[in-house]
Amino acid sequence: MRFAFRFGRRCMLAMLSLIAIADNCYAGPWVNTQISQIQVVSTATGDRIYVVFSPWIGSDGCTDGATFYAINPNTTQGKNFYSLALLAKSTGAPVTAFTYGCDDIGRNVLGGLWIN
C-alpha cells in the first residue's frame, strides 16, 4: 500500500508538471512592447499602414520587412488598431501586441493590439 501511495504521488506530480508546461506554452504570442514608428505609405492599390515596435515582437515567418507590422486601414479592425497606435505613440504608453500571418508583400500583419 505504501508503494502505491508513493507511486501515485509521483504520477500526480508528473501530470501537474506537464499541465504547467502545456499551460506556459499556450501563453500565446502577446508581447509587451512600445511603438517606435508609424508609417503611412500610399500605393496604387491604396494606403498601407505599418508600425514598428521596440523591442521587436517577433515574426510569423514573413519574407520581407520583419520589423514592419501591417495594419489594413480599410477595415474596422485596422482603423481601431491605427487609432490605438497613434494614441500609444503620442503618449509613449506601452502596448501589448501580436502578429497574425503575412500581407501580400510578405510583411507581418498586426493581429492584436492594446494599450497597457
C-alpha positions as CSV (number, residue, x, y, z in Angstrom):
1,M,0.0,0.0,0.0
2,R,2.8,2.4,0.8
3,F,4.4,1.7,-2.6
4,A,1.2,2.5,-4.4
5,F,0.8,5.8,-2.4
6,R,4.3,6.9,-3.3
7,F,3.9,5.9,-6.9
8,G,0.5,7.7,-7.1
9,R,2.1,10.9,-5.7
10,R,4.9,10.7,-8.3
11,C,2.4,10.2,-11.1
12,M,0.3,13.1,-9.9
13,L,3.3,15.4,-9.6
14,A,4.4,14.4,-13.2
15,M,0.9,15.1,-14.5
16,L,0.8,18.5,-12.8
17,S,4.2,19.4,-14.2
18,L,3.0,18.5,-17.8
19,I,-0.1,20.6,-17.3
20,A,2.0,23.6,-16.1
21,I,4.4,23.2,-19.1
22,A,1.5,23.0,-21.5
23,D,-0.2,26.0,-20.0
24,N,3.1,28.0,-20.3
25,C,3.5,27.0,-23.9
26,Y,-0.1,28.2,-24.6
27,A,0.6,31.6,-23.1
28,G,0.2,32.9,-26.6
29,P,2.1,35.3,-28.9
30,W,1.1,38.5,-27.0
31,V,4.3,40.6,-26.3
32,N,4.7,43.8,-24.2
33,T,6.5,46.5,-26.3
34,Q,6.3,50.1,-27.4
35,I,5.6,51.6,-30.8
36,S,8.7,53.3,-32.2
37,Q,7.4,54.3,-35.6
38,I,4.1,54.6,-37.6
39,Q,4.4,54.7,-41.4
40,V,1.6,55.5,-43.8
41,V,2.5,54.6,-47.4
42,S,0.3,55.4,-50.4
43,T,0.3,52.9,-53.2
44,A,-1.7,52.4,-56.4
45,T,-3.9,49.9,-54.5
46,G,-4.5,52.3,-51.6
47,D,-2.8,53.2,-48.3
48,R,-0.8,50.9,-46.2
49,I,-0.1,51.5,-42.6
50,Y,2.9,49.9,-40.8
51,V,4.0,50.1,-37.2
52,V,7.5,49.3,-35.8
53,F,7.8,48.0,-32.3
54,S,10.7,48.4,-29.9
55,P,11.6,45.8,-28.7
56,W,10.7,43.7,-31.7
57,I,7.8,41.3,-31.1
58,G,8.8,38.5,-33.5
59,S,7.7,37.3,-36.9
60,D,5.3,34.9,-38.4
61,G,8.0,33.8,-40.8
62,C,7.2,36.5,-43.3
63,T,9.7,37.1,-46.1
64,D,10.0,40.9,-46.1
65,G,10.4,43.6,-43.5
66,A,10.4,41.5,-40.4
67,T,10.3,44.7,-38.3
68,F,7.2,46.1,-40.0
69,Y,3.7,45.2,-38.9
70,A,0.9,45.9,-41.4
71,I,-2.4,47.4,-40.4
72,N,-5.2,47.4,-43.0
73,P,-6.8,50.9,-42.9
74,N,-9.8,49.7,-44.9
75,T,-11.3,47.6,-42.2
76,T,-12.9,48.5,-38.9
77,Q,-10.3,46.5,-37.0
78,G,-7.5,48.3,-38.9
79,K,-8.9,51.7,-38.1
80,N,-9.1,50.7,-34.4
81,F,-5.5,49.5,-34.5
82,Y,-4.4,52.7,-36.2
83,S,-6.2,54.8,-33.6
84,L,-4.6,52.8,-30.7
85,A,-1.2,53.0,-32.4
86,L,-1.4,56.8,-32.7
87,L,-2.6,57.2,-29.1
88,A,0.2,54.9,-27.8
89,K,2.9,56.6,-29.9
90,S,1.8,60.2,-28.9
91,T,1.6,59.4,-25.2
92,G,4.5,56.9,-25.0
93,A,2.3,54.3,-23.5
94,P,3.4,50.7,-23.6
95,V,1.3,48.3,-25.7
96,T,0.7,44.6,-26.0
97,A,0.6,43.1,-29.5
98,F,0.8,40.0,-31.6
99,T,1.2,39.1,-35.3
100,Y,-1.2,37.2,-37.4
101,G,0.2,36.0,-40.7
102,C,1.8,37.9,-43.6
103,D,0.4,40.5,-46.0
104,D,0.6,40.3,-49.8
105,I,4.2,41.7,-49.9
106,G,5.5,39.4,-47.2
107,R,5.3,41.7,-44.1
108,N,3.8,40.7,-40.8
109,V,0.2,41.6,-40.1
110,L,-0.8,43.0,-36.8
111,G,-3.3,40.6,-35.2
112,G,-4.0,42.3,-31.9
113,L,-3.1,45.5,-30.0
114,W,-4.0,47.0,-26.7
115,I,-2.6,49.9,-24.6
116,N,-1.3,48.9,-21.2
